[in-house]
Amino acid sequence: MRCAVSIILSCAIPCLLAFPTLQPRQHSDNHTHHTAATWNQGATNDFIIHESCNATEVTQLRKGLHDAITLATHAKQHILRFGNSSEHYRKYFGHAPSGEAIGYYERVINGDKGDALFRCDDPDGNCKQPEWGGHWRGSNATNETVICELSYSTRRPLEQLCALGYTVAGSESNTYFGSDLLHRLYHMPAFGENHVEHFAEDYAGALELAKTNSTNTTHDSDILQYFALDTYAYDIAVPGVGCPGEVTEAVSMTETAPAMSSKTATATNAGTAPNAAAAAPKVSRPGERQCEF
C-alpha cells in the first residue's frame, strides 16, 4: 500500500509543477498615462491693473471693479428671476428678449479678463482735458482703458447708492465707480464685442428707445448701466423704494447743462454752492463719448 501511494505522489508532483503559476495582472510597461488637459487652461479670472497705478489707485480700482461685477450680477439675477416681464425690465428694454442683456452682464461677471488692462499713466495725454475721468484708448490700444486722477476723487462707492441726493434719472450714470467702470468695460472688445454702443443720448432717450421697442436697447451701454443701477437701488439699496427720480428731471438737466461742464462746476462758476442733488458729480458725459475714438 505504501508503495502504491508513493508511486502516485511521485507521478502527481511533476504534473502539478508543469502547470503555470497564476500571477496578478500587471499593467503593460508600454501603457502611457495621459492627463486630460484643463479646457480653460490659461484663463484670466481677475482684472489686470497696470504697474503705473499706485497702491491707493489699485485699491480703489479693485473696489470699483468689484462694484461693477456686483451691479452686473444683480441685474442678471433680476432678469433671470422675472424674465422680460418685470416693470424695471420693460422700463429699460421694452419687450426685447432677455438673452442678450443677460449675456452682456455675464460677460462682465465671468468673461475672460486677459484682454482688458486698466492703467493710470495717461500715455495719450487725455487726462489733461477738463473733467475727464478716464478714456478708452481706442485705436491706440484697443484693450486698454486709462483711469484719470479725477475718478479717484469723485467716484462714489456702491454703498452710497441713493444717498446725497442721487437719483437714477437726475444724476449721471458715472456717479459711482462701479457703474462708470461698467461703461468702460463695454467699450473694450473683450466685453462689448464691438456691439455694445451708445444709442441713447441721455436718460430720457434711453426710456424712449424702450417705449418704441428698439432692437438696440439690450446692447446700449447707458441702458445696461441704468437698468443695473435702478434694479440694485430698488431691490437692494433701498428695498421696495429705490431712487428712480423723475424723467422730467433728466430732460431739464439735458436742456440746461452746458455742453462741456458739470452741474457742480456750473454752480461753482456762478458763485453759488451746489445743492445736494448737484453734488452728484457729472464728471465728463460729453467728453466721455469721445473715448470711442
C-alpha positions in Angstrom: 0.0 0.0 0.0 2.8 2.4 0.9 4.5 1.6 -2.4 1.3 2.5 -4.3 0.9 5.8 -2.5 4.5 6.6 -3.1 4.2 5.8 -6.8 1.0 8.0 -7.1 2.7 11.0 -5.4 5.8 10.7 -7.5 3.7 10.9 -10.6 1.4 13.7 -9.4 4.0 16.2 -8.2 5.7 16.6 -11.6 2.3 17.1 -13.3 1.3 19.8 -10.8 4.6 21.6 -11.3 4.0 21.5 -15.1 1.0 24.0 -14.8 1.9 27.7 -14.8 1.6 29.7 -11.6 -1.2 32.4 -11.9 0.2 35.9 -11.2 -1.7 39.2 -10.5 -2.4 41.1 -13.7 0.3 43.6 -14.4 -0.1 46.9 -16.4 2.0 46.9 -19.5 5.1 48.9 -19.4 4.1 50.3 -22.7 0.9 51.8 -21.4 1.1 55.6 -21.4 -1.0 57.6 -18.9 -2.4 60.9 -20.3 -3.6 63.7 -18.0 -6.6 65.4 -19.5 -5.8 69.0 -20.3 -7.9 71.5 -18.5 -10.3 73.0 -21.1 -9.9 76.5 -19.8 -6.2 76.4 -19.1 -4.6 79.9 -19.3 -7.8 81.7 -18.4 -7.6 85.1 -16.7 -10.2 85.4 -14.0 -9.1 88.7 -12.4 -8.9 92.2 -13.9 -5.4 93.3 -14.8 -4.2 96.7 -13.4 -1.1 98.3 -14.9 2.0 98.9 -12.9 1.6 102.7 -13.4 -1.2 102.7 -10.8 0.0 103.3 -7.3 -1.2 101.3 -4.2 -4.2 103.5 -3.4 -5.3 103.7 -7.0 -5.1 99.9 -7.2 -7.2 99.6 -4.1 -9.8 102.0 -5.4 -9.8 100.4 -8.9 -10.3 96.9 -7.5 -13.2 98.1 -5.3 -14.7 99.8 -8.3 -14.4 96.7 -10.4 -15.9 94.7 -7.7 -18.8 97.1 -7.6 -19.2 96.8 -11.3 -19.5 93.0 -11.0 -21.9 93.4 -8.1 -24.2 95.6 -10.3 -24.0 93.2 -13.2 -24.6 90.2 -11.1 -27.8 91.6 -9.6 -29.0 92.9 -12.9 -28.6 89.4 -14.4 -30.3 87.8 -11.4 -33.2 90.1 -11.6 -33.7 89.2 -15.2 -33.3 85.5 -14.5 -36.0 85.8 -11.8 -38.5 87.8 -13.8 -37.6 87.4 -17.4 -38.6 90.2 -19.7 -41.8 90.9 -17.8 -40.8 92.9 -14.8 -41.6 96.6 -14.6 -37.9 97.5 -14.5 -37.1 95.4 -17.5 -39.9 96.9 -19.6 -38.9 100.3 -18.5 -35.4 100.0 -20.0 -35.5 97.2 -22.5 -39.1 97.3 -23.7 -40.4 93.9 -24.9 -37.0 92.7 -26.1 -36.0 89.1 -25.4 -33.8 88.9 -22.3 -31.0 86.7 -23.6 -28.8 89.5 -24.9 -28.9 91.6 -21.8 -28.2 88.6 -19.6 -25.3 87.7 -21.9 -23.6 91.1 -21.6 -23.9 91.2 -17.9 -22.5 87.7 -17.8 -19.5 88.8 -19.9 -18.5 91.2 -17.2 -19.1 88.7 -14.4 -17.4 85.6 -15.7 -15.9 86.6 -19.1 -12.1 86.1 -19.5 -10.3 89.3 -18.4 -7.0 88.7 -20.1 -7.7 91.2 -22.9 -8.5 94.2 -20.6 -5.9 96.4 -19.0 -6.6 99.4 -16.7 -3.8 101.9 -16.4 -3.1 105.2 -14.7 -0.2 106.8 -16.6 -2.2 108.6 -19.3 0.0 107.7 -22.3 -2.3 109.7 -24.7 -2.4 112.8 -22.6 -6.2 112.9 -22.5 -6.4 113.2 -18.7 -5.3 116.8 -19.1 -8.6 117.7 -20.7 -11.1 119.3 -18.2 -13.4 116.9 -16.4 -12.1 113.8 -18.0 -12.3 110.9 -15.5 -10.8 108.4 -18.0 -11.0 107.1 -21.5 -10.8 104.0 -23.6 -7.6 104.2 -25.7 -9.4 103.1 -28.9 -7.1 102.5 -31.9 -4.1 103.4 -29.8 -4.6 100.3 -27.7 -7.9 98.6 -28.2 -7.8 96.6 -24.9 -6.7 99.4 -22.7 -8.5 102.0 -20.6 -7.0 104.9 -18.7 -8.5 106.0 -15.4 -7.6 109.6 -14.7 -6.9 111.1 -11.3 -10.3 112.8 -11.3 -12.1 109.5 -10.9 -10.3 108.7 -7.7 -11.5 111.9 -6.0 -15.1 112.0 -7.4 -16.5 108.4 -7.9 -18.6 107.1 -5.1 -18.7 103.5 -3.7 -21.8 101.4 -4.3 -22.7 101.6 -0.6 -23.7 105.2 -1.2 -26.3 104.4 -3.9 -29.4 106.6 -3.4 -27.5 108.8 -0.9 -26.6 112.5 -1.1 -29.4 113.4 -3.5 -28.6 110.9 -6.1 -31.4 109.6 -8.4 -31.1 107.4 -11.4 -33.0 109.8 -13.7 -31.4 113.0 -12.4 -27.8 112.1 -11.8 -25.0 110.9 -14.0 -24.6 107.2 -14.6 -20.9 107.6 -13.8 -21.5 108.9 -10.3 -20.5 105.6 -8.9 -17.2 103.9 -9.7 -18.9 100.6 -10.3 -21.3 101.9 -12.9 -18.6 104.1 -14.5 -16.3 101.1 -14.9 -19.2 99.0 -16.3 -19.5 101.6 -19.1 -15.7 101.5 -19.7 -15.7 97.7 -19.8 -18.3 97.7 -22.6 -16.0 99.9 -24.7 -13.4 97.1 -24.7 -14.0 94.4 -27.3 -13.5 91.7 -24.7 -16.8 92.7 -23.1 -18.7 94.8 -25.5 -17.7 92.8 -28.6 -17.9 95.9 -30.7 -21.7 95.5 -30.4 -22.5 97.5 -27.2 -22.7 101.1 -28.2 -24.3 104.5 -27.3 -27.7 104.6 -29.0 -29.4 106.8 -26.4 -28.1 110.3 -25.7 -29.5 110.7 -22.2 -31.8 109.1 -19.7 -35.0 110.3 -21.5 -33.6 109.0 -24.7 -33.0 105.6 -23.1 -36.6 105.4 -22.0 -37.8 106.4 -25.4 -35.9 103.5 -27.0 -37.6 101.1 -24.7 -41.1 102.6 -25.4 -40.5 102.2 -29.1 -39.2 98.6 -28.6 -36.0 99.5 -30.3 -33.8 96.5 -31.1 -30.8 98.4 -29.7 -32.0 98.5 -26.0 -30.3 95.3 -24.9 -26.9 96.4 -26.2 -27.0 100.1 -25.4 -24.2 101.0 -23.0 -26.2 103.6 -21.0 -29.3 101.4 -20.7 -27.3 98.5 -19.4 -26.0 100.9 -16.7 -29.3 102.5 -15.9 -31.0 99.1 -15.5 -28.3 97.8 -13.3 -28.4 100.9 -11.1 -32.2 101.1 -10.9 -32.7 97.4 -10.0 -29.9 97.4 -7.4 -31.4 100.6 -5.9 -34.9 99.2 -5.7 -34.1 95.6 -4.8 -31.0 96.0 -2.6 -30.0 99.5 -1.5 -33.5 100.8 -0.5 -35.7 97.8 -0.9 -39.1 98.5 -2.5 -38.3 102.2 -2.9 -35.1 102.8 -4.7 -34.3 106.2 -6.0 -35.6 106.4 -9.6 -36.1 110.1 -9.8 -38.3 111.8 -12.4 -37.9 111.7 -16.1 -38.6 115.4 -16.4 -35.7 116.0 -14.1 -33.4 114.3 -16.6 -34.9 116.2 -19.6 -34.5 119.5 -17.7 -30.9 118.7 -16.9 -30.1 117.9 -20.6 -31.7 121.1 -21.8 -29.9 123.4 -19.4 -26.5 121.8 -18.8 -23.6 123.5 -20.8 -22.0 121.1 -23.3 -18.7 120.6 -21.5 -19.4 121.3 -17.9 -20.8 119.5 -14.9 -23.6 120.6 -12.6 -21.2 121.0 -9.8 -18.8 123.2 -11.9 -21.7 125.3 -13.2 -22.9 126.0 -9.7 -19.4 126.9 -8.6 -18.7 129.2 -11.6 -21.9 131.0 -10.9 -20.7 131.7 -7.4 -23.2 129.5 -5.7 -22.7 126.4 -3.6 -24.0 123.2 -5.3 -27.0 121.7 -3.6 -27.3 118.0 -2.5 -28.6 116.8 -5.9 -25.9 118.7 -7.8 -23.2 117.2 -5.6 -23.5 114.0 -7.6 -20.5 114.5 -9.9 -21.3 114.9 -13.6 -17.7 114.2 -14.5 -17.5 114.2 -18.2 -20.5 112.9 -20.0 -20.0 114.9 -23.2 -16.3 114.2 -23.2 -16.8 110.6 -22.3 -18.4 109.9 -25.7 -15.1 110.8 -27.3 -13.4 107.9 -25.6 -14.6 105.8 -28.5 -12.0 107.5 -30.7 
